[in-house]
């Protein structure tokens, strides 16, 4: 046991040192500099599989996605996206993060502007020949409440969004007002709600999600297709399984 504790402490210190060094490199990076190697390849070298002893510092040092998500230097993120040495984890995390910061219209323009030898960029250019919408979706099952009550709850979220509230604030305040009391009895202390948070991000009419770089299965693609055709704003859609609020903030249309 003492050996394990000592090893865990050493690992914590080692990982913390790596994270601090990388933090410094990221902070001091400027356009024209080489991208820090560890941002291109996670992990760098062999990492012992000590998952039971991992700490926040360990995870931060060796897990690419959460670390890159915290980077707010968009120029650096762009270079990770276009550096041919970026390994898959780093590349995908940088794509998702820079699109979250700058939007899909910007990303499409930068793809067209910059030269690249990566096959992923060609795949993105092909995907971006279709329209996309930045969308959030809430859902209430028909078993959760009556149709009238479900529509009222979703209308409350929509009204807050129409006034300019963020999705986090609008959804959170209304969802808290409709707790799943039965589930709370089974799982005391766990916040639950009858209003499902189904999706947020840039999505195409066929369900390709630029937040995960995969087809999303949480919402029927037909709802996204209808939302893109209808344009900005919120719509409540009734289905056999329940009611959805699909809210479109922004649209992307491919160029000629």
Backbone bond lengths (Angstrom), bond angles and torsions (degrees), N, CA, C in turn:
res aa  C-N    CA-C-N  psi(-1)  N-CA   C-N-CA  omega(-1)  CA-C   N-CA-C  phi
1 X - - - 1.470 - - 1.536 110.78 -
2 X 1.366 115.68 -43.27 1.478 118.30 179.69 1.521 110.94 -60.41
3 X 1.342 115.89 -37.24 1.461 119.61 179.22 1.518 110.81 -63.78
4 X 1.343 115.72 -41.53 1.463 119.81 179.74 1.519 111.27 -65.07
5 X 1.340 115.53 -43.03 1.466 119.77 179.58 1.518 110.21 -62.82
6 X 1.337 115.67 -43.42 1.462 119.84 179.43 1.525 111.44 -63.84
7 X 1.348 115.18 -41.50 1.464 119.57 178.79 1.523 111.14 -64.20
8 X 1.335 115.90 -41.18 1.469 119.92 179.09 1.526 110.58 -63.28
9 X 1.352 116.53 -41.76 1.464 120.33 179.77 1.531 110.78 -64.76
10 X 1.333 116.17 -40.85 1.463 119.67 178.59 1.523 111.04 -65.18
11 X 1.325 114.99 -40.52 1.461 120.31 179.22 1.517 111.09 -63.76
12 X 1.325 116.09 -40.83 1.466 121.00 178.47 1.530 110.27 -60.80
13 X 1.310 115.66 -46.53 1.466 119.43 -179.22 1.518 110.94 -65.23
14 X 1.343 116.39 -41.87 1.463 120.82 179.72 1.524 110.67 -62.25
15 X 1.353 115.98 -47.59 1.461 120.22 -179.18 1.519 111.38 -65.14
16 X 1.342 115.82 -39.20 1.460 118.88 179.12 1.509 111.84 -63.32
17 X 1.354 115.96 -37.73 1.454 119.72 178.14 1.515 112.18 -65.94
18 X 1.339 116.21 -40.36 1.466 120.58 177.69 1.522 110.24 -62.96
19 X 1.336 116.68 -45.72 1.460 120.58 -178.57 1.527 110.89 -62.29
20 X 1.345 116.96 -42.14 1.459 120.51 -179.63 1.525 110.90 -64.07
21 X 1.350 116.41 -41.57 1.459 120.13 179.00 1.523 111.16 -64.26
22 X 1.326 116.40 -42.20 1.462 119.63 179.41 1.525 110.65 -67.62
23 X 1.323 117.26 -39.76 1.462 120.45 176.86 1.527 110.31 -55.48
24 X 1.323 116.28 -42.39 1.464 120.91 -179.36 1.528 110.81 -65.51
25 X 1.339 116.81 -42.51 1.456 120.43 179.24 1.533 111.51 -63.18
26 X 1.320 116.07 -41.50 1.468 120.56 179.72 1.522 110.23 -65.54
27 X 1.329 116.39 -43.84 1.468 120.99 -178.20 1.520 111.40 -62.72
28 X 1.323 116.53 -37.91 1.464 120.83 -174.72 1.523 113.52 -91.06
29 X 1.335 117.69 -5.11 1.466 119.86 -178.81 1.526 110.57 -68.06
30 X 1.341 115.41 142.15 1.462 120.65 175.26 1.523 108.82 -139.98
31 X 1.337 118.43 156.87 1.465 120.94 -179.22 1.518 111.78 -51.80
32 X 1.330 116.05 133.71 1.453 122.20 -176.56 1.509 112.96 103.09
33 X 1.360 116.55 -22.80 1.465 120.71 175.99 1.523 110.03 -75.97
34 X 1.317 115.98 156.36 1.458 120.11 173.00 1.529 109.03 -70.85
35 X 1.315 116.40 143.10 1.469 120.18 177.72 1.527 108.92 -66.92
36 X 1.346 118.16 132.63 1.471 119.70 177.50 1.535 111.08 -51.47
37 X 1.335 115.71 131.22 1.459 120.16 -172.96 1.526 112.51 -56.34
38 X 1.342 116.16 -40.39 1.462 118.57 -175.99 1.530 111.71 -66.24
39 X 1.318 118.52 -21.51 1.465 120.21 175.24 1.523 111.61 -75.14
40 X 1.308 117.15 -18.30 1.466 120.78 -179.92 1.518 112.00 -92.12
41 X 1.320 117.00 -24.49 1.456 120.92 -174.00 1.518 109.92 -139.57
42 X 1.322 116.78 111.19 1.457 122.83 177.09 1.518 108.51 -122.13
43 X 1.315 122.29 129.05 1.458 124.43 -12.36 1.517 110.83 -78.86
44 X 1.316 116.75 164.03 1.459 122.17 179.17 1.526 107.86 -96.56
45 X 1.321 116.44 100.15 1.457 119.77 -176.58 1.509 111.47 95.78
46 X 1.326 116.70 -172.92 1.460 121.73 -177.21 1.518 110.63 -83.26
47 X 1.336 115.60 126.38 1.460 121.28 179.84 1.515 108.33 -109.78
48 X 1.320 119.21 124.27 1.466 119.89 -178.86 1.521 110.88 -63.61
49 X 1.350 118.10 137.93 1.465 121.41 -176.96 1.519 111.86 -80.07
50 X 1.330 116.99 69.10 1.460 121.56 -176.43 1.523 109.95 -104.77
51 X 1.328 116.52 57.19 1.459 120.69 -172.27 1.518 112.34 -60.97
52 X 1.337 117.48 -31.58 1.467 119.58 -177.67 1.516 111.53 -70.61
53 X 1.331 116.81 -18.92 1.461 119.78 -178.03 1.516 111.93 -109.50
54 X 1.320 117.44 8.95 1.460 119.14 -177.72 1.527 110.95 -67.26
55 X 1.300 114.52 146.56 1.453 122.23 176.63 1.508 108.62 -118.87
56 X 1.304 116.68 172.67 1.462 119.81 177.03 1.525 110.55 -58.84
57 X 1.328 116.40 -39.61 1.462 119.72 -179.50 1.523 110.60 -66.19
58 X 1.319 116.43 -39.58 1.466 120.51 178.50 1.520 109.93 -63.00
59 X 1.327 116.37 -49.84 1.461 120.16 -179.10 1.521 110.93 -60.31
60 X 1.326 116.57 -41.23 1.456 120.80 -178.10 1.519 111.35 -65.02
61 X 1.339 115.56 -35.84 1.456 119.58 -177.58 1.520 112.36 -76.12
62 X 1.343 117.10 -30.47 1.453 119.06 -171.82 1.527 114.09 -115.78
63 X 1.303 118.88 0.37 1.455 121.43 179.93 1.518 108.26 -113.34
64 X 1.318 116.11 118.47 1.455 119.57 -168.95 1.524 113.01 -74.47
65 X 1.322 117.97 -44.33 1.465 120.05 -169.18 1.528 113.57 -60.66
66 X 1.346 119.48 -52.44 1.475 118.36 179.54 1.522 112.58 -61.33
67 X 1.333 116.78 -36.81 1.460 118.64 -178.37 1.519 111.09 -66.48
68 X 1.325 117.58 -48.75 1.466 120.40 -178.18 1.523 111.10 -66.48
69 X 1.326 118.00 -31.93 1.465 120.62 177.25 1.529 111.53 -59.48
70 X 1.330 117.23 -25.77 1.466 120.37 -177.65 1.528 112.78 -85.06
71 X 1.324 117.82 -11.01 1.464 120.75 -178.06 1.526 109.66 -73.56
72 X 1.333 117.18 127.85 1.468 120.44 -179.19 1.525 112.63 -107.94
73 X 1.327 117.52 5.82 1.459 122.24 177.48 1.531 107.90 -88.89
74 X 1.327 116.79 99.46 1.458 120.47 -174.63 1.530 112.76 -66.61
75 X 1.313 117.13 -30.08 1.469 119.90 177.72 1.533 110.47 -65.13
76 X 1.323 116.57 -38.88 1.459 120.55 177.67 1.521 110.58 -68.04
77 X 1.316 116.88 -42.77 1.469 120.56 177.79 1.529 110.55 -59.78
78 X 1.328 116.01 -41.79 1.464 119.77 178.93 1.525 111.28 -60.54
79 X 1.323 116.92 -40.48 1.466 119.75 -179.66 1.527 111.55 -68.02
80 X 1.320 117.48 -34.48 1.471 119.80 175.35 1.522 109.68 -63.09
81 X 1.343 116.39 -40.60 1.460 121.18 -179.75 1.524 111.29 -63.11
82 X 1.322 117.47 -36.55 1.468 120.44 -174.13 1.526 113.77 -101.77
83 X 1.310 117.66 -0.30 1.470 119.98 177.35 1.532 108.78 -78.13
84 X 1.325 119.29 120.71 1.464 121.07 -177.53 1.523 113.45 -64.00
85 X 1.342 117.51 -14.12 1.472 120.66 -179.71 1.519 112.50 -87.15
86 X 1.326 118.64 -9.52 1.462 120.91 -177.60 1.522 110.64 -61.55
87 X 1.320 116.02 123.88 1.448 119.48 175.94 1.529 109.82 -76.91
88 X 1.311 115.55 167.43 1.462 120.35 -168.74 1.521 113.38 -54.58
89 X 1.338 116.62 -47.64 1.461 119.10 -177.36 1.512 112.73 -60.62
90 X 1.348 115.54 -45.66 1.459 120.03 179.89 1.518 111.07 -66.17
91 X 1.321 116.23 -43.73 1.458 121.43 -178.93 1.531 110.89 -59.75
92 X 1.323 116.52 -51.90 1.471 119.80 -176.67 1.522 111.43 -65.04
93 X 1.332 117.45 -40.48 1.464 120.10 179.04 1.518 111.25 -62.98
94 X 1.337 117.06 -39.26 1.467 120.53 179.64 1.523 110.97 -68.85
95 X 1.334 117.55 -40.40 1.465 121.11 177.56 1.521 110.43 -58.69
96 X 1.315 116.27 -51.96 1.467 121.20 -177.56 1.528 111.06 -60.90
97 X 1.329 116.54 -43.00 1.464 120.57 -176.05 1.522 111.96 -69.51
98 X 1.334 117.76 -44.21 1.464 119.08 -177.86 1.530 110.75 -69.73
99 X 1.326 118.45 -32.97 1.465 120.31 175.41 1.521 110.18 -67.29
100 X 1.333 116.60 -38.46 1.468 120.13 176.64 1.525 110.61 -61.11
101 X 1.330 117.10 -37.21 1.470 121.53 -179.11 1.533 112.36 -78.30
102 X 1.332 117.06 -43.93 1.461 121.23 -167.30 1.528 114.54 -107.79
103 X 1.321 117.65 -20.38 1.461 119.97 179.20 1.515 112.97 96.30
104 X 1.314 115.36 163.16 1.459 120.94 -175.43 1.526 111.96 -77.22
105 X 1.325 118.26 -29.90 1.466 120.71 177.66 1.527 109.23 -62.43
106 X 1.318 116.88 -46.41 1.472 121.22 177.62 1.518 110.27 -60.81
107 X 1.340 117.62 -45.28 1.461 120.96 -177.11 1.521 110.95 -62.22
108 X 1.318 117.24 -40.46 1.457 121.04 178.80 1.529 110.62 -62.29
109 X 1.323 116.38 -41.81 1.469 120.43 -179.89 1.522 111.26 -65.93
110 X 1.334 116.99 -39.97 1.460 119.37 -178.00 1.527 110.46 -71.35
111 X 1.331 117.48 -32.20 1.464 120.80 175.29 1.529 110.72 -63.50
112 X 1.320 115.72 -39.90 1.461 119.95 179.92 1.526 111.89 -72.40
113 X 1.312 116.48 -28.33 1.466 121.65 -173.98 1.517 112.98 -82.96
114 X 1.332 117.57 -39.24 1.456 121.15 -171.28 1.528 112.43 -95.47
115 X 1.317 115.49 142.81 1.466 120.91 174.78 1.529 109.03 -75.06
116 X 1.324 115.33 151.35 1.454 118.77 -178.45 1.513 110.03 -158.13
117 X 1.339 114.50 149.56 1.461 120.09 174.79 1.532 111.02 -112.57
118 X 1.322 117.42 4.88 1.470 120.33 -177.18 1.525 109.95 -84.17
119 X 1.340 115.96 135.58 1.456 119.33 178.30 1.525 111.34 -67.56
120 X 1.346 116.72 -28.21 1.471 119.47 -179.42 1.525 111.34 -62.05
121 X 1.325 117.15 -36.49 1.461 120.16 179.22 1.525 110.72 -64.42
122 X 1.319 116.70 -40.00 1.468 119.68 176.62 1.525 110.73 -63.95
123 X 1.335 116.26 -38.34 1.466 119.93 177.76 1.524 110.93 -64.20
124 X 1.341 116.66 -41.49 1.461 119.80 178.30 1.533 111.22 -64.35
125 X 1.317 116.57 -41.11 1.471 119.36 178.68 1.526 110.42 -60.18
126 X 1.326 116.17 -38.91 1.455 119.95 178.33 1.530 110.81 -66.52
127 X 1.330 116.29 -44.81 1.466 121.03 -180.00 1.519 110.92 -62.05
128 X 1.339 116.33 -37.35 1.463 120.59 -176.47 1.522 113.73 -78.89
129 X 1.309 116.59 8.94 1.459 119.79 168.70 1.529 111.08 -78.99
130 X 1.321 115.72 -5.63 1.470 121.90 176.89 1.522 109.33 -106.39
131 X 1.333 118.20 153.48 1.464 120.56 177.15 1.524 111.70 -72.48
132 X 1.327 115.65 153.61 1.469 123.18 177.63 1.524 109.04 -133.46
133 X 1.332 115.18 162.69 1.460 120.82 173.48 1.522 109.36 -137.54
134 X 1.333 116.16 141.27 1.470 120.13 170.56 1.521 106.50 -85.63
135 X 1.311 115.39 115.15 1.456 121.67 -162.54 1.527 111.66 -136.55
136 X 1.328 116.11 149.52 1.463 122.35 168.04 1.519 108.43 -126.81
137 X 1.333 115.60 146.19 1.471 120.50 -175.71 1.524 110.60 -134.89
138 X 1.324 115.59 131.81 1.462 122.48 171.15 1.528 108.57 -118.02
139 X 1.325 116.41 154.38 1.471 120.46 -176.05 1.520 110.08 -143.20
140 X 1.347 115.55 140.32 1.465 121.65 173.96 1.518 107.95 -126.49
141 X 1.311 115.40 119.24 1.461 120.74 -179.62 1.533 110.60 -66.14
142 X 1.325 116.15 148.46 1.464 120.32 178.51 1.520 111.66 -64.33
143 X 1.338 116.52 -20.00 1.467 120.38 178.37 1.523 112.17 -85.05
144 X 1.331 117.28 -11.40 1.458 120.70 -174.79 1.528 112.49 -82.76
145 X 1.341 115.98 -39.82 1.462 120.50 -179.99 1.521 109.39 -160.54
146 X 1.326 116.71 170.99 1.462 119.81 -179.46 1.525 110.23 -66.60
147 X 1.316 115.32 159.88 1.455 119.50 -179.17 1.522 111.31 -60.28
148 X 1.338 115.79 -39.88 1.466 119.31 -179.58 1.524 111.47 -64.99
149 X 1.325 117.10 -43.42 1.459 120.51 -179.73 1.527 111.38 -68.13
150 X 1.340 115.37 -37.25 1.462 119.27 178.66 1.523 110.44 -63.92
151 X 1.317 116.14 -44.62 1.460 119.29 179.22 1.526 110.80 -62.77
152 X 1.309 117.60 -40.33 1.462 121.02 179.12 1.527 110.88 -61.29
153 X 1.342 116.22 -44.54 1.464 120.23 -179.49 1.530 111.00 -62.83
154 X 1.323 116.68 -43.58 1.458 120.06 -179.63 1.528 111.32 -70.05
155 X 1.324 116.90 -33.54 1.470 120.37 175.43 1.523 110.54 -63.74
156 X 1.331 117.08 -34.65 1.460 120.64 178.65 1.531 110.38 -64.36
157 X 1.326 117.04 -42.70 1.467 119.94 177.35 1.525 109.54 -63.81
158 X 1.312 116.36 -46.69 1.464 120.99 -178.77 1.529 110.97 -58.11
159 X 1.324 117.28 -43.84 1.466 120.85 -178.27 1.524 110.93 -62.04
160 X 1.329 117.23 -39.00 1.455 120.42 178.53 1.529 110.94 -67.27
161 X 1.331 116.25 -40.61 1.462 119.90 178.40 1.530 110.87 -65.85
162 X 1.329 116.43 -39.19 1.461 120.40 177.97 1.524 111.80 -60.96
163 X 1.333 116.48 -28.84 1.459 120.98 179.49 1.529 112.39 -83.87
164 X 1.334 116.20 -3.24 1.453 119.17 176.35 1.520 115.86 102.75
165 X 1.335 117.78 3.99 1.453 119.35 177.15 1.525 110.07 -68.03
166 X 1.309 116.34 152.49 1.455 120.58 175.53 1.531 109.63 -70.83
167 X 1.337 114.95 158.37 1.464 118.31 177.01 1.530 110.88 -59.97
168 X 1.323 117.03 -42.17 1.461 120.41 -178.97 1.520 111.49 -57.83
169 X 1.337 116.38 -44.56 1.459 120.03 -178.66 1.523 111.40 -72.05
170 X 1.330 117.16 -46.11 1.466 121.02 -176.73 1.519 111.16 -65.73
171 X 1.316 116.46 -49.98 1.463 119.07 -179.83 1.524 110.74 -64.91
172 X 1.326 116.07 -44.83 1.458 119.56 -176.04 1.515 113.40 -59.90
173 X 1.333 117.23 -44.46 1.465 119.20 -176.29 1.529 111.63 -69.04
174 X 1.325 117.21 -39.74 1.463 119.77 -179.77 1.528 110.39 -74.03
175 X 1.318 117.94 -41.58 1.462 120.80 179.78 1.523 110.90 -60.00
176 X 1.336 116.92 -38.30 1.466 120.16 178.79 1.522 112.09 -63.24
177 X 1.334 116.19 -26.86 1.470 120.16 -178.57 1.526 112.57 -80.76
178 X 1.336 116.45 -7.99 1.467 121.11 -179.95 1.528 109.24 -126.40
179 X 1.329 117.55 68.18 1.468 120.23 -177.03 1.528 111.76 -71.71
180 X 1.305 115.13 151.27 1.466 121.52 172.92 1.525 106.66 -88.80
181 X 1.323 116.25 88.09 1.466 120.84 -173.13 1.521 112.71 -65.07
182 X 1.332 117.30 -35.43 1.466 119.54 179.94 1.526 110.97 -65.32
183 X 1.304 116.20 -42.11 1.465 118.92 179.19 1.515 110.90 -68.13
184 X 1.325 116.70 -35.52 1.459 119.56 179.11 1.521 111.36 -64.32
185 X 1.338 116.43 -29.76 1.468 119.39 175.95 1.524 110.24 -66.26
186 X 1.344 115.50 -37.19 1.462 119.68 -179.12 1.525 112.12 -79.64
187 X 1.343 115.57 -29.24 1.460 120.76 -177.55 1.523 109.58 -129.15
188 X 1.321 116.84 71.43 1.468 119.35 -177.73 1.531 111.96 -59.43
189 X 1.317 113.98 139.70 1.452 119.62 179.22 1.514 114.39 87.24
190 X 1.343 117.10 -8.38 1.458 120.85 179.26 1.526 108.70 -96.78
191 X 1.349 118.83 121.15 1.471 119.84 179.26 1.525 110.08 -68.02
192 X 1.317 116.34 125.47 1.464 121.45 -179.75 1.522 109.50 -132.18
193 X 1.321 115.57 157.75 1.458 120.68 -179.41 1.520 109.73 -148.90
194 X 1.330 115.48 156.10 1.459 120.99 176.91 1.527 111.90 -82.60
195 X 1.329 116.33 -7.64 1.465 120.84 -178.32 1.525 108.81 -103.99
196 X 1.305 116.41 112.03 1.448 120.64 -178.14 1.515 112.55 -78.76
197 X 1.336 115.91 137.17 1.473 122.68 173.92 1.524 105.27 -95.67
198 X 1.342 116.43 105.83 1.457 120.84 -168.25 1.527 114.39 -97.05
199 X 1.342 116.66 -32.36 1.467 117.22 -173.33 1.524 110.94 -168.50
200 X 1.344 115.48 147.73 1.466 122.83 166.19 1.518 107.62 -150.72
201 X 1.330 116.68 132.41 1.452 120.09 177.12 1.518 112.30 150.13
202 X 1.333 115.05 -171.25 1.461 122.22 176.98 1.521 108.48 -90.37
203 X 1.311 117.28 124.47 1.459 121.30 -175.18 1.523 110.45 -139.35
204 X 1.326 115.32 147.22 1.465 120.55 179.05 1.518 110.70 -93.36
205 X 1.323 115.75 175.78 1.467 120.91 -179.92 1.519 111.88 -65.69
206 X 1.327 117.62 -23.69 1.462 119.27 178.26 1.526 112.43 -100.91
207 X 1.333 117.14 8.48 1.454 121.06 170.82 1.513 116.59 94.80
208 X 1.359 118.62 11.80 1.463 118.66 176.24 1.523 108.82 -73.97
209 X 1.325 115.33 127.83 1.456 122.47 -173.48 1.524 109.90 -108.76
210 X 1.343 116.39 118.42 1.458 119.61 -179.94 1.527 112.52 -79.17
211 X 1.332 118.14 0.06 1.459 120.41 174.18 1.517 111.92 -88.17
212 X 1.332 116.45 -21.07 1.460 120.76 178.27 1.521 112.35 -122.67
213 X 1.345 116.03 -12.74 1.464 123.07 -176.22 1.522 111.22 61.25
214 X 1.337 113.93 36.33 1.461 121.26 177.04 1.521 108.38 -144.14
215 X 1.330 115.21 167.38 1.462 120.23 170.97 1.521 107.84 -71.94
216 X 1.326 117.52 130.10 1.453 120.45 178.46 1.516 110.53 -87.78
217 X 1.331 115.86 139.02 1.464 121.05 -179.50 1.522 111.90 -109.91
218 X 1.326 117.42 5.21 1.460 120.07 -175.59 1.522 113.41 -79.24
219 X 1.332 116.22 -21.91 1.467 121.50 -177.79 1.528 108.39 -134.88
220 X 1.342 119.11 137.43 1.468 119.98 176.64 1.524 111.31 -57.63
221 X 1.328 116.79 131.75 1.463 120.83 -177.49 1.523 111.83 -59.40
222 X 1.322 117.38 -30.07 1.463 120.31 -179.93 1.525 111.92 -59.10
223 X 1.329 117.22 -30.95 1.465 120.25 178.63 1.525 110.73 -70.20
224 X 1.318 116.52 -38.90 1.462 119.54 176.38 1.531 110.75 -65.54
225 X 1.330 116.63 -42.18 1.465 120.60 -179.84 1.523 110.33 -60.68
226 X 1.332 116.62 -43.90 1.465 120.89 179.86 1.526 111.19 -65.56
227 X 1.332 116.51 -38.80 1.464 120.53 -179.86 1.523 111.12 -65.55
228 X 1.324 116.75 -40.47 1.465 120.28 179.35 1.523 110.39 -64.80
229 X 1.316 116.59 -39.93 1.478 119.56 177.82 1.520 111.52 -66.05
230 X 1.328 117.11 -35.51 1.464 120.98 -175.26 1.525 112.99 -79.17
231 X 1.327 117.06 -27.88 1.459 120.16 177.96 1.517 113.78 94.72
232 X 1.325 115.60 -165.75 1.460 121.30 -174.21 1.524 112.13 -63.48
233 X 1.347 114.70 152.28 1.455 120.60 178.03 1.515 111.96 113.44
234 X 1.329 115.92 179.67 1.457 120.94 -176.35 1.509 112.61 -111.00
235 X 1.324 115.46 144.95 1.463 121.71 177.84 1.515 109.43 -137.08
236 X 1.325 115.23 138.60 1.463 121.14 176.33 1.517 107.70 -101.06
237 X 1.332 114.89 126.40 1.458 120.97 -173.93 1.526 108.85 -120.90
238 X 1.326 116.29 127.14 1.458 121.34 177.26 1.518 109.85 -91.97
239 X 1.326 116.04 133.67 1.463 122.30 176.89 1.521 108.14 -131.37
240 X 1.327 118.49 167.85 1.468 120.01 178.50 1.528 113.35 -58.66
241 X 1.326 117.75 -26.30 1.464 119.99 -177.83 1.528 113.53 -91.35
242 X 1.329 117.55 -15.94 1.451 120.39 -179.26 1.519 111.21 155.70
243 X 1.333 115.75 -160.50 1.459 120.18 -176.24 1.533 111.11 -119.80
244 X 1.338 114.09 139.45 1.457 122.00 179.89 1.527 110.01 -114.06
245 X 1.319 115.03 142.74 1.460 120.96 163.33 1.519 106.42 -105.90
246 X 1.329 116.89 118.79 1.464 122.39 177.82 1.522 107.03 -113.32
247 X 1.335 116.07 114.97 1.469 120.07 -174.83 1.526 109.35 -115.86
248 X 1.329 116.30 123.38 1.468 122.80 -179.00 1.524 109.07 -105.00
249 X 1.342 116.27 123.00 1.460 121.59 179.09 1.526 112.34 -95.15
250 X 1.335 115.46 -35.03 1.459 120.08 -170.19 1.519 108.70 -154.11
251 X 1.323 115.86 147.91 1.468 121.01 -178.56 1.532 110.63 -119.72
252 X 1.303 115.06 146.53 1.463 121.95 171.60 1.530 108.00 -119.03
253 X 1.319 117.07 128.05 1.457 121.62 175.58 1.515 108.83 -121.01
254 X 1.336 118.29 133.32 1.464 120.48 179.83 1.518 111.61 -65.32
255 X 1.312 115.20 150.37 1.459 120.06 178.80 1.500 111.37 -73.36
256 X 1.336 117.79 174.42 1.460 121.49 -178.34 1.534 111.29 -66.44
